[in-house]
Amino acid sequence: MAGVRERSLAWLHRRPQAQAWSLLGPGTFWLVMFFAIPIIIMLVYSFMVRGIYGGVEPGFTIEHYKRFFDPLYLRILFRTFWISIVCTAICLLAGYPVAYVIARAGRWKNLLLFLVVLPFWTSFLVRTYAMIFMLRDSGLINAWLMKLGLIQTPITMLYTPGAVMAGLVYGFLPFMILPIYASLEKLDLSLLEAAEVLGAKPAARFWKVTLPLSMPGVVAGCLLVLIPCLGSFLTPDLLGGAKEVMIGNLVQNQFSSARNWPFGSAASFILMAAVLVAVMIYLRIKDRSPLEEK
């Protein structure tokens, strides 16, 4: 009886731990099946030989990684990073004031948050086509400008770098606003009152108190915008046409029309490695920033 009692007590002691580990099961299964296994398959494909009619054939080669370092593909990679960094900067400059206003909006806070998340109720593809209808030569913007007499002929806005940038900013701006709002909403207002009592002017209170304490939201927002922007292919394809090819368009074309799965896999892994290095550098610079030190 004593042995049975001890085993029962030991089982009851381990039960919370077993329940905690069991809760990880569904999420772990989902990540392994739909994230880890596809990545492993693509990694294997990137070292295999392209089939005559597409697909892959047994073999081992690093030719696809060598091919990516052709100046043509390096220019596409550089353009992708440049567009993504500029888009992230624009989202930060436009999103921080919006998040600040929402955090201080009082009873209007919920309504403003609703307006920020409202675009998510519609498919991203539908919103991109809406941008096309606005930016084309016979679109809404040109129609208004001509009706106001500001222009005589339509302005070419579609299939330009500006159209791609506008579409990316429009699509990813909420991902910048929400994390910054979460940081600003938790800001202790007594710290601002203490800074005011000590003689700090509004600008000094913002740079010395508000901005440093909201940096976690800024960092999260920048990552949430930069990473999906680097892999974006729908917006450059629809708003930029063939003129503004990004790395996402290259990977998509290799898997669809070109049917070169090994090269598309290699390009995907090179982009993944570049994103990882860029994020690590960004986090290192952020940790060494003067605002964090102060």
N, C-alpha and C positions, 0 to 999 in steps of 0.2 A: 504493500500500500504506500509505503514511504517513497518507493521508486516511482510509482505512478504519479504521486502528488508532485514530486520534483520535476518530472517531465512535463506535467501540466503547467506548472508555474513557469518553467523555461519556455514552453510554447506561447503562453500568454505574454511573456516578456519580449519574445521575438515577433509577436504578431503585429505590433505597430510598424516595425521595420519592414516586415514582409508586405504589409499593406502599402507602405510608402513606395517600395520598389515595384509593386504590382501596378501602381499608378503610372509608372514610366513606360509600361509595356506598350500601350497603344501608340504613344508618341514615338517611341523608339522604332516600332514596327513600321510606322508611316515614313519616318526619315530614312530607314534602311531601304525600304522597297522603292520609294519614289525619289530619293535623293542620292543615297550612297551607291546603290546598284547601277542606276543610269550613268553616274559619273565614272564608275569603274569600267562600264561598257565603252563609254566614249574614250577613256584613256587607252583601252586596248585597241580600239579602232584607229586611234591617232598614230599607232605604230604599225598598222597593217597596210597591205598593198591594195590600191584601188582596183576594183574589178573592171573588166573590159566594158561592160554595160552598166557600170555604176555599182554601188555597194562596196563590199570588201572581199578580199581573197586572203587565204592563209599566207603568212609571210611576216617579215620584220624589216622595217626601214625607218630612218629618221629624216627621209627626204622631205616629208611634209612640213616639218619644223624648219628645215633649211629654206624651203620655198617661201615661208612667211616673211623671212628677213629680206626679201626683194624690196627695193625702194618703193614700189607701187603699194604694197601692203603696209609698209611702215608709215607711209603718208596717210593711209586710211586710219591706222592706229593713232597717229598723232592728231589727226582731225577729230577723231572720236574723243580723245582726252581733252582737247582744247574746247570743243563744244560743250562737253559735260562740265568742265570746270567753270566756264562762263555761265552756263545755265544754273549751276549751284550758287555762284556768286549773286546772280540776279534774283534767284529765289530767296537768298538770305537777306539781301537789301530790301526786297519787297515784302518778305514774310515777317521779318522781325517787328516792324511797326504795327502790322496787322495783329500779330500775337500780343503785343504790348497793349494795344487798344482793347482787345477782347478780354485780357486779364484784368483790366481796370474798368470794364463796362458795367459792372454792377448787375442790375436786373436784366440788362440786355445781353448778358453773356451767353445764355443758352441759345438765344435767337441767332447771334453772330456765329456761334459754333455750328449751329445747324446749317447756316449758309455756306460755311467752309466745307462741310462734309457733303453738302447737297450734290455736287458733281459726281460723287461716287455712286449715286443712285442710277446713273446712266453708264452704259458701256463705254469704255475708253475708245473703242472704234467709232461709235456714234459721235462722240465729242470731237474726234479728229476730223470726221467728215463735216461736222458743223464748222470747224475752222476752215475747211476748204471752201464751203459756201460763202464764208465771210471774206476770204482773201482773194478769191479768183477775180478776174477782170470784170465780170458782171456781178460781183458779189455785193454784200451789204455795205462794206466800207467804201468801195469805189462809187457806189450809187449815192451814198450820202454826200461824199465829197463833191461829186459832180452836181448834185442838186443844190448844194450850198455855193456853187460857183468857185470853189477853191482850185479845181483842176478842170481841164478841158477834155483830156483823154484819160482812160483808166491807167492806174499805176500798176506795174507788174509786181505783185507781192507773192504770189504763189510760185512754188518751185525755186525758192531763193533761200540763202542761209538764214535770213531774217524770219522766214516762215517756219523753218525747222526750229529755230530758237523759240519763237512765240509758242509753237505747239508743245515743246518740251516744258517750258516754264508754266504754261497753262495746265499741263497734265500733272506736274510734280510739285507745284506750289503748295498744295495742302499738306504734303509730307514734310514740308519745312515749317509750316505754321503750327501744326499740332504739337510736335515735341517742344518747341520753344514756348508755346502757351503753357504746356504742362510745367515747365520750369518756372516761368514767371508767375503762374497762379499759386505756386507753393512758396513764393518769396515772402519772407517775414518783413512786413511793412515797418516794424519797429526799428529795423536796421536803417531804413531810409530816414525815419524820424530822428534817429540818433545822429546820422550824418548831417541832417539839416540843423540840428541843435549845435553841432560842432562847427557850423559855418560853411558847409559844403554847398555850392550852388547847384542848380538842377543838372547842368552838364557834368559836373564833378560827381554828383550822386549816381548818375547813370554809368559813367566810365569806371568809377571806383567800387560801386556796390552792385548795381543791377546787372550789368553785363557780365562781370566775373561769376556771379551766382547763377546766371542763366546759361553758362557755357556748356553744361551737360546737354541741355536741350539743343543748343546750337550745333554741337558735335553730332548728336543723334540725327538732327534734321539734315545736316550736310551729307552724312553717310546715306540716309534714306533717299536723298535726291541723286547723289553722285553715282552710286552703284547701279540702280536701275537705268539711269541715263546712259551709262557706258554700254549697257546691253540693249538699248532701245533699237528697234528696227522698223516698227510700224510707222512712227511719226516721220522719220527721215524718208521712208519709202513713199508715203502719201503726200507729204507737204514739200519734200525736197526733190522728188522724182529721182532720176538717175544722176543728178548733178551733185547731190549731197549724200554720198555713200558713207555709212559708218560701219564699224566692225560688226555690228549686229546684222546689217544687211548682207555683208560678206558671208557670214556664217549661214544665214538663211539661204542664200543663193547656192552655196556649196551643197547643202542638204536637199535642195529642191531641184532647181533647174540644172545645175552642173552635175549633180549626183556624185560628187566627190566627198564621200563621207569621211575618209581619213583626214583630208586637208581641213574640212570643216571642224572636225574634232580637235585637230592640232591648233587651229585658230582660236577655238573656244578655250582651250587650256592656256594658251599664251595670254589671252585676255584675262582669264581668271588669275594667273600669276601676276600680271601687271596691276590688276585691281588690288590684290593682296598687298603688294609692295607699296602702292600708292596710299592705301589705308594705313599701313604701318608707319609710313613717313608722316602722314598727316597727324596721326595720334602722337607721334614723337614730338613733332613741332608744337602741337597743342599743349603737351605736358610741359614744354619749356617756354611757353609764352609768358610775357611779363605780367599779363593779367592774372594768370594762375599763381605766379610766384608772389604777387602782392596779396 
